[in-house]
Structure formats: C-alpha cells, structure tokens
Amino acid sequence: AMALRLDVAQAQTIGPALDEVEAALGPISILVNNAGVGGEGLALDISIEDFDQTFAVNVRGTFFAAQEAARRMIASGVAERGEGRIVNLASIASQTVLPGLSAYCGSKAAVAMLTRGLAREWARRGIAVNALAPGYIDTDINSHWWPTEAGQKQLKGFPRRRLMKEGDLDAAVMMLAGPAASASAGSRIVVDDGQSLPGGG
C-alpha cells in the first residue's frame, strides 16, 4: 500500500500520480473514484466558484481519473483479461432531490450517467464500470450538520432514524471491484439504509 496527495480537480496531475502508483505497485486493475465535495448552498445563493468546484471534483475528476485508469488497463493487458474494474461513487443524490444541494445532486446525477456511458464504451474492452450510490454517512463533509436542529429533524425522517456506517459499503465495493462484477456494466447499486424510500419516518 502507498499514499500520495492528489487533487483530482487538477486533471493534469492524475496521470503522473498513476505513474507513481504503477511504478510502485504494478499495473492498475481497480479504480475507486471516491473523491468528492459537498456543493452546499441554496440555488439562489451558491457562488460560481463553489458550483464549479463541485463539478470539477465530482464530475471532471471522476471522468479523467477513469480515462487515465482505463488507458492503463488496456495498455497493460488487464482489460483484455477482463479484470479491469472502475467503481464510481455516486450517491442517492443521483436519483432523489436533497434540499439545499442542487449543485451536488446535479454532479452526482452526472456521475451516474457518466458511469453508464463509460460502461457502454468499454464493455467490449474488458473493463467493468459501475457506480455505488450511498446514503448519508457521517463524514467530514456533513458532520457539522447532524447535531443541528434541522439535521436532527432530517435524521428522524429516515426510516431507521440513523446514519449509515462507513463499513456498510464494504461488501458492495468489494463486489464491484472483484470477479463478481464480471457481468455488471453500468449498474448503480444503492446502499442507503432505506433513506431514499418515499414517505419519511
């Protein structure tokens, strides 16, 4: 294992970062596109800069990281062996409206559709491209929200009145990144503890 800094909003830095990874660990066979920002702000209030940053990280970063990884999977023979896996982190925001997060919802809907487009393009190349759509987990992006009165009200509206845990995504990620995804292309797997079910609590 290795760790390195990378800002996926700076698309030109993705290739050199993957060069470092391959030099240390060998050919890339799995990419999990997990970089993301919140894009908070009412539609009437969000700034151009915050909107652009949301799409730069959540959409452009996902696309160009997938592009770089796919090129390497093809060049190394990983794709030809049918072992290439790309997992894009979408969100329940890709399919349902989250109040006050129009830019974020738009960006995650774009990730979901990008996943389908890339999956269709690379299916015959041996690269399985799929998306995971998590519900709310307590993360650095949203941890300030849940203790507030409005955050507690939202939490009580979830069917199970709780947040998910990070480990709740493990099984789905492992499936999409492994041999079990050999027949999956362009799928979006929702793991949200029922949060996107209609009707509230």
QUIWOTA-V85097 format. One record per residue. N is the residue number from 0. PHI is phi in degrees with one decimal (999 if undefined). PSI is psi in whole degrees, -180 to 180 (999 if undefined). OMEGA is omega as a letter, one per 40 degrees, with the letter a starting at -180 (none if undefined). Layout:
# QUIWOTA-V85097
n=N phi=PHI psi=PSI omega=OMEGA
n=N phi=PHI psi=PSI omega=OMEGA
This chain:
# QUIWOTA-V85097
n=0 phi=999 psi=150 omega=i
n=1 phi=-148.0 psi=158 omega=i
n=2 phi=-127.8 psi=140 omega=i
n=3 phi=-148.6 psi=155 omega=a
n=4 phi=-80.2 psi=140 omega=i
n=5 phi=-155.9 psi=129 omega=i
n=6 phi=-105.4 psi=103 omega=a
n=7 phi=-67.2 psi=-15 omega=i
n=8 phi=-67.3 psi=-23 omega=i
n=9 phi=-94.6 psi=84 omega=a
n=10 phi=-57.8 psi=-30 omega=a
n=11 phi=-69.3 psi=-13 omega=a
n=12 phi=-91.6 psi=-9 omega=a
n=13 phi=-68.2 psi=-46 omega=a
n=14 phi=-57.6 psi=-53 omega=i
n=15 phi=-58.8 psi=-35 omega=i
n=16 phi=-64.9 psi=-42 omega=i
n=17 phi=-70.0 psi=-29 omega=i
n=18 phi=-58.4 psi=-45 omega=i
n=19 phi=-63.0 psi=-43 omega=a
n=20 phi=-62.2 psi=-48 omega=a
n=21 phi=-66.6 psi=-35 omega=i
n=22 phi=-63.2 psi=-35 omega=a
n=23 phi=-87.9 psi=-36 omega=a
n=24 phi=-120.6 psi=-6 omega=a
n=25 phi=95.2 psi=-176 omega=a
n=26 phi=-57.4 psi=141 omega=i
n=27 phi=-78.9 psi=131 omega=i
n=28 phi=-120.0 psi=-18 omega=a
n=29 phi=-133.3 psi=131 omega=i
n=30 phi=-124.5 psi=126 omega=i
n=31 phi=-110.5 psi=110 omega=a
n=32 phi=-83.0 psi=92 omega=a
n=33 phi=-112.5 psi=-3 omega=i
n=34 phi=-67.3 psi=138 omega=i
n=35 phi=-166.4 psi=154 omega=i
n=36 phi=-127.4 psi=161 omega=a
n=37 phi=-78.0 psi=-34 omega=a
n=38 phi=60.8 psi=40 omega=a
n=39 phi=-71.3 psi=150 omega=i
n=40 phi=139.5 psi=134 omega=i
n=41 phi=-62.1 psi=149 omega=a
n=42 phi=-56.9 psi=-33 omega=i
n=43 phi=-77.2 psi=-14 omega=a
n=44 phi=-112.3 psi=-27 omega=a
n=45 phi=-62.0 psi=138 omega=a
n=46 phi=-82.0 psi=161 omega=i
n=47 phi=-58.9 psi=-41 omega=a
n=48 phi=-63.6 psi=-44 omega=a
n=49 phi=-68.9 psi=-39 omega=i
n=50 phi=-62.0 psi=-49 omega=a
n=51 phi=-62.5 psi=-38 omega=i
n=52 phi=-64.9 psi=-39 omega=i
n=53 phi=-60.1 psi=-46 omega=a
n=54 phi=-75.9 psi=-30 omega=i
n=55 phi=-64.0 psi=-42 omega=a
n=56 phi=-81.3 psi=-53 omega=a
n=57 phi=-72.8 psi=-33 omega=a
n=58 phi=-109.4 psi=-59 omega=a
n=59 phi=-61.0 psi=-44 omega=i
n=60 phi=-60.6 psi=-44 omega=i
n=61 phi=-61.8 psi=-46 omega=a
n=62 phi=-63.7 psi=-50 omega=a
n=63 phi=-75.3 psi=-27 omega=i
n=64 phi=-67.3 psi=-43 omega=i
n=65 phi=-63.2 psi=-42 omega=i
n=66 phi=-59.6 psi=-48 omega=a
n=67 phi=-62.7 psi=-45 omega=a
n=68 phi=-64.2 psi=-43 omega=a
n=69 phi=-63.0 psi=-42 omega=i
n=70 phi=-57.2 psi=-42 omega=a
n=71 phi=-72.6 psi=-38 omega=i
n=72 phi=-62.0 psi=-38 omega=i
n=73 phi=-70.1 psi=-46 omega=a
n=74 phi=-65.1 psi=-34 omega=a
n=75 phi=-84.9 psi=-13 omega=a
n=76 phi=93.3 psi=-6 omega=i
n=77 phi=-58.1 psi=-45 omega=a
n=78 phi=-65.1 psi=-43 omega=a
n=79 phi=-60.0 psi=-31 omega=i
n=80 phi=-80.8 psi=-1 omega=i
n=81 phi=75.4 psi=24 omega=a
n=82 phi=-106.6 psi=2 omega=a
n=83 phi=-74.7 psi=131 omega=i
n=84 phi=-135.2 psi=128 omega=i
n=85 phi=-125.6 psi=124 omega=i
n=86 phi=-117.8 psi=115 omega=i
n=87 phi=-98.8 psi=132 omega=i
n=88 phi=-85.1 psi=107 omega=i
n=89 phi=-90.8 psi=-131 omega=a
n=90 phi=179.3 psi=162 omega=i
n=91 phi=-61.9 psi=-17 omega=i
n=92 phi=-67.3 psi=-12 omega=i
n=93 phi=-77.4 psi=-12 omega=a
n=94 phi=-132.8 psi=-10 omega=a
n=95 phi=-139.5 psi=152 omega=a
n=96 phi=-80.8 psi=127 omega=i
n=97 phi=-106.0 psi=116 omega=a
n=98 phi=-55.2 psi=136 omega=i
n=99 phi=76.3 psi=11 omega=a
n=100 phi=-132.9 psi=43 omega=a
n=101 phi=-59.4 psi=-43 omega=a
n=102 phi=-65.5 psi=-43 omega=i
n=103 phi=-62.3 psi=-47 omega=i
n=104 phi=-59.2 psi=-44 omega=i
n=105 phi=-60.8 psi=-41 omega=a
n=106 phi=-67.9 psi=-39 omega=a
n=107 phi=-75.4 psi=-31 omega=i
n=108 phi=-64.0 psi=-37 omega=i
n=109 phi=-64.6 psi=-40 omega=i
n=110 phi=-61.3 psi=-43 omega=i
n=111 phi=-62.1 psi=-42 omega=a
n=112 phi=-74.7 psi=-36 omega=i
n=113 phi=-57.5 psi=-42 omega=i
n=114 phi=-56.6 psi=-45 omega=i
n=115 phi=-66.1 psi=-41 omega=i
n=116 phi=-64.4 psi=-46 omega=i
n=117 phi=-66.6 psi=-39 omega=i
n=118 phi=-60.6 psi=-42 omega=i
n=119 phi=-66.4 psi=-41 omega=a
n=120 phi=-68.3 psi=-37 omega=a
n=121 phi=-105.8 psi=6 omega=a
n=122 phi=-56.9 psi=-46 omega=a
n=123 phi=-77.8 psi=-9 omega=i
n=124 phi=-83.5 psi=-13 omega=a
n=125 phi=92.2 psi=21 omega=i
n=126 phi=-114.4 psi=120 omega=i
n=127 phi=-91.6 psi=117 omega=i
n=128 phi=-112.1 psi=121 omega=a
n=129 phi=-140.8 psi=169 omega=a
n=130 phi=-127.1 psi=148 omega=i
n=131 phi=-112.7 psi=132 omega=a
n=132 phi=-116.6 psi=91 omega=a
n=133 phi=-79.2 psi=160 omega=i
n=134 phi=-88.8 psi=-163 omega=a
n=135 phi=-72.6 psi=128 omega=i
n=136 phi=-124.5 psi=146 omega=i
n=137 phi=-72.1 psi=107 omega=a
n=138 phi=-129.6 psi=176 omega=i
n=139 phi=-60.6 psi=-28 omega=a
n=140 phi=-68.0 psi=-37 omega=a
n=141 phi=-123.7 psi=4 omega=a
n=142 phi=-61.1 psi=-27 omega=i
n=143 phi=-70.9 psi=-21 omega=a
n=144 phi=-80.3 psi=-41 omega=a
n=145 phi=-65.6 psi=-34 omega=i
n=146 phi=-71.7 psi=-14 omega=a
n=147 phi=-73.9 psi=164 omega=i
n=148 phi=-60.3 psi=-43 omega=i
n=149 phi=-66.5 psi=-38 omega=i
n=150 phi=-63.8 psi=-41 omega=i
n=151 phi=-65.6 psi=-36 omega=i
n=152 phi=-65.1 psi=-43 omega=i
n=153 phi=-62.8 psi=-43 omega=a
n=154 phi=-59.5 psi=-40 omega=a
n=155 phi=-70.2 psi=-16 omega=i
n=156 phi=-83.5 psi=-12 omega=i
n=157 phi=-73.9 psi=143 omega=a
n=158 phi=-52.9 psi=-37 omega=a
n=159 phi=-103.6 psi=5 omega=i
n=160 phi=51.6 psi=46 omega=a
n=161 phi=-156.9 psi=165 omega=i
n=162 phi=-92.8 psi=155 omega=i
n=163 phi=-75.4 psi=164 omega=i
n=164 phi=-104.3 psi=152 omega=a
n=165 phi=-54.5 psi=-40 omega=a
n=166 phi=-65.9 psi=-14 omega=i
n=167 phi=-65.0 psi=-18 omega=a
n=168 phi=-93.0 psi=-11 omega=a
n=169 phi=-56.6 psi=-49 omega=a
n=170 phi=-62.7 psi=-41 omega=a
n=171 phi=-68.0 psi=-41 omega=i
n=172 phi=-62.9 psi=-45 omega=a
n=173 phi=-62.5 psi=-38 omega=i
n=174 phi=-64.4 psi=-48 omega=a
n=175 phi=-68.7 psi=-24 omega=a
n=176 phi=-93.8 psi=-4 omega=a
n=177 phi=-119.1 psi=-168 omega=a
n=178 phi=-58.8 psi=-28 omega=a
n=179 phi=-64.9 psi=-15 omega=i
n=180 phi=-90.5 psi=10 omega=a
n=181 phi=-61.8 psi=-24 omega=i
n=182 phi=-108.7 psi=15 omega=i
n=183 phi=-107.6 psi=133 omega=i
n=184 phi=-149.5 psi=115 omega=i
n=185 phi=77.9 psi=15 omega=i
n=186 phi=-77.4 psi=152 omega=i
n=187 phi=-124.9 psi=112 omega=a
n=188 phi=-97.5 psi=123 omega=a
n=189 phi=-93.1 psi=124 omega=i
n=190 phi=-128.9 psi=96 omega=a
n=191 phi=-138.9 psi=12 omega=i
n=192 phi=58.7 psi=25 omega=i
n=193 phi=80.6 psi=8 omega=a
n=194 phi=-62.5 psi=-30 omega=a
n=195 phi=-90.7 psi=4 omega=i
n=196 phi=-67.5 psi=140 omega=a
n=197 phi=-70.8 psi=156 omega=i
n=198 phi=108.9 psi=-17 omega=a
n=199 phi=67.5 psi=-166 omega=a
n=200 phi=-85.5 psi=999 omega=none
